[in-house]
Amino acid sequence: MKILVVGTGAREHAICSALADEATIYSVMGNRNPGISRLASEFMVAPEVDTERVVNFASSKGVDMAFIGPEAPLEAGLVNALEEAGIPSVGPTREAARIETDKSFMRRLFENHSIPGSITYRVFDDRDELREFMDDFEGEAVVKPVGLTGGKGVKIVGEHLQDNSEAIEYACEVIDNRIGGHASVVIEERVVGEEFTVQAFSDGDRIVPMPAVQDHPHAYEGDQGPITGGMGSYSDSDGLLPFLTQKDYDEAVEIMQKTIDAIKSEAGPYKGVLYGQFMLTADGPKLIEYNARFGDPEAMNVLPLLESSMLEICEGIVDGNLSGASFRNLATVCKYLVPEGYPDKGVEGSEIRVEEDKIEDMGVITYYAAVNQENSTIYTSSSRALALVALAEDIYSAEELCENATGYVKGRLYHRRDIGTRELVEKRVKHMEDLRS
């Protein structure tokens, strides 16, 4: 089986690793990722949104299937173009991917199909209507561009914005400058709780959920600093999280299943990976947003745990007969190493040295992200450089392994040392206990 994996980062490195023992890997990536290039039989460095070049490459290599990693090619209609060329894909069509690429579509879907877990929202493309609404808005607002912003366009009153007056200013900026590609903005109520992620395989009718994960989007320790694409994440050995009950998890999965049903009725079958970002509140899970693909870093937590055949799962997705998946009962901790200055202005072109053999001897996995390889040397880009993932019987053992492994990566990099630590996890547990009481 020949499989084309589209994408450049650590998420795609993890996907390739999960498939490499069962399939021949072909790759299209924006930069030469050293991990992917080692696993691929052949690769092409090209823009992932250049659908014509990607389809031509896939056709010329006779690939049997494609797996689309990032969101931008989905919005560009790559799956549609591949299907027209007779190549099935693990990834939704442009229409179905609107669950991520158009936040107004997502919220209206919840409203039209009475899906539980939604929150108060409005969509605006008129500045005067926006100001009129915000003048009467009670509570703190969340401002989201309608389109894609690489995880960096959301601003929240109380975190990034001082008050709703600043929220109005930023919302008008989003409209005026078409941030995210649309001259419109979503205003949502701020909900208080603990964020968690559930990812699920979908064949268009059935979903198969994966272990829950908690991401850490803030750049600096103690959940401080700007929102990034994700600085790391952890999962627990029971598939839940220390603050998440089975009931909470099941409610989130039910919301996702109802979403898949709704997408099918409005945009056709959703085939691929659906990522649900939830806020666990005192009243249960609330859906914050969806991604139309694996999360990054959350993919790196769940894929190393997969016991089932990844190839069979992919075949079940594209054939519409997905049967299930099993995962090992281990905890995971993922920590991203990122260039100095990230996310505002990461240092580019700086050499990094990775002692992969020593990291591997510890039982820790290296996944390369947005780096460039020239000959045998690896250089930073302005974005995340590489992720280290440790598996263990419990979160704290995995954290210790992962943290120790960071010592074998040298360069102008930094990482959040607190991800997966007892102090931070117990802070999350105490927060939920206080909310529920």
KANOR-V323260 format. One record per residue. N is the residue number from 1. OMEGA is omega as a letter, one per 30 degrees, with the letter a starting at -180 (NA if undefined). D_FIRST is the distance of its C-alpha to the first C-alpha in whole Angstrom. Layout:
# KANOR-V323260
n->{N N}
omega->{OMEGA OMEGA}
d_first->{D_FIRST D_FIRST}
This chain:
# KANOR-V323260
n->{1 2 3 4 5 6 7 8 9 10 11 12 13 14 15 16 17 18 19 20 21 22 23 24 25 26 27 28 29 30 31 32 33 34 35 36 37 38 39 40 41 42 43 44 45 46 47 48 49 50 51 52 53 54 55 56 57 58 59 60 61 62 63 64 65 66 67 68 69 70 71 72 73 74 75 76 77 78 79 80 81 82 83 84 85 86 87 88 89 90 91 92 93 94 95 96 97 98 99 100 101 102 103 104 105 106 107 108 109 110 111 112 113 114 115 116 117 118 119 120 121 122 123 124 125 126 127 128 129 130 131 132 133 134 135 136 137 138 139 140 141 142 143 144 145 146 147 148 149 150 151 152 153 154 155 156 157 158 159 160 161 162 163 164 165 166 167 168 169 170 171 172 173 174 175 176 177 178 179 180 181 182 183 184 185 186 187 188 189 190 191 192 193 194 195 196 197 198 199 200 201 202 203 204 205 206 207 208 209 210 211 212 213 214 215 216 217 218 219 220 221 222 223 224 225 226 227 228 229 230 231 232 233 234 235 236 237 238 239 240 241 242 243 244 245 246 247 248 249 250 251 252 253 254 255 256 257 258 259 260 261 262 263 264 265 266 267 268 269 270 271 272 273 274 275 276 277 278 279 280 281 282 283 284 285 286 287 288 289 290 291 292 293 294 295 296 297 298 299 300 301 302 303 304 305 306 307 308 309 310 311 312 313 314 315 316 317 318 319 320 321 322 323 324 325 326 327 328 329 330 331 332 333 334 335 336 337 338 339 340 341 342 343 344 345 346 347 348 349 350 351 352 353 354 355 356 357 358 359 360 361 362 363 364 365 366 367 368 369 370 371 372 373 374 375 376 377 378 379 380 381 382 383 384 385 386 387 388 389 390 391 392 393 394 395 396 397 398 399 400 401 402 403 404 405 406 407 408 409 410 411 412 413 414 415 416 417 418 419 420 421 422 423 424 425 426 427 428 429 430 431 432 433 434 435 436 437}
omega->{l a l l a l a a a l a l l l l a a a a a a a l a l a l a a l l l a l a a l a a l l l l l a l a l l a a a l a l l a a a a l a a a l l a a a a a l l l l l a l l a l l l l l a l a l a a l l a a a l l l a l a l l a a l l l a a a l l a l a l l a l l a l a a a l l a l l a l a a l a a a l a a l a a a l l l a a a l a l a l a a a a a l l l l a a l l l l a a a l l a l a l a a l l l l l l a l l l l a l l a l l l a l a l l a a l l a l l l a a a a a a a l l a l l l l a a a l l a a l a l l a l a l l l l a a l l l l l a l l l l l a l a a a a a a l a a l l a l l a l l a l a l a l a l l l l a a l l l h a l a l a a l l a l a l l l l l l l l l a a l l l a a l l a l a l l l l l l l l a a l l l g a a a l a l l a l a a l a a a l l l l a a a l l l a a l l l l a a a a a l l l a a a a l l a l l l a l a a l l l a l a a l a a l l l a l l a l l l a a a l l a a a a l l l a l l a l l l a l NA}
d_first->{0 4 6 10 13 16 19 21 23 23 21 18 18 18 15 13 15 14 10 11 11 8 5 6 9 11 14 17 20 24 25 23 22 23 20 17 18 18 15 13 12 14 16 19 22 23 25 22 24 24 22 23 21 18 17 18 16 13 14 15 12 10 8 6 8 11 13 16 18 22 24 26 23 23 26 26 24 20 19 21 20 17 17 20 17 15 12 13 13 14 18 21 22 25 28 26 26 30 30 30 31 34 36 38 36 35 38 39 36 38 41 41 39 41 38 40 40 41 43 46 45 46 45 47 47 51 53 56 54 52 55 57 54 54 58 58 55 56 54 51 49 45 44 41 40 38 35 33 34 32 34 37 39 40 44 46 49 51 48 47 50 54 55 54 56 53 50 52 52 49 48 50 48 45 46 48 45 42 40 37 37 39 43 43 43 43 45 45 47 46 45 46 44 41 38 35 31 29 25 23 20 21 19 22 25 24 24 23 25 25 27 30 31 34 33 36 36 40 40 42 43 45 43 45 44 42 39 36 32 33 34 32 32 32 31 33 32 33 31 34 36 39 41 39 39 37 39 38 35 35 37 34 31 33 34 30 30 33 31 28 30 32 30 28 32 32 29 27 24 23 19 18 20 24 26 30 33 36 39 41 44 47 46 43 39 40 37 37 34 30 27 24 22 22 25 26 27 26 22 23 25 23 20 21 23 20 19 17 13 12 9 11 13 11 10 14 15 14 15 18 18 18 20 20 20 22 23 25 29 30 31 30 32 30 32 32 34 35 37 41 42 39 38 41 41 39 39 37 37 38 36 35 34 32 32 29 29 32 31 28 31 32 29 28 25 25 24 24 25 27 28 28 28 30 29 30 32 30 33 33 33 35 33 31 30 28 28 29 28 30 29 32 34 36 36 39 37 34 36 38 35 34 37 38 34 36 38 36 35 37 38 40 38 39 38 39 40 41 38 37 41 43 46 43 42 45 46 44 45 48 48 46 49 51 50 50 53}
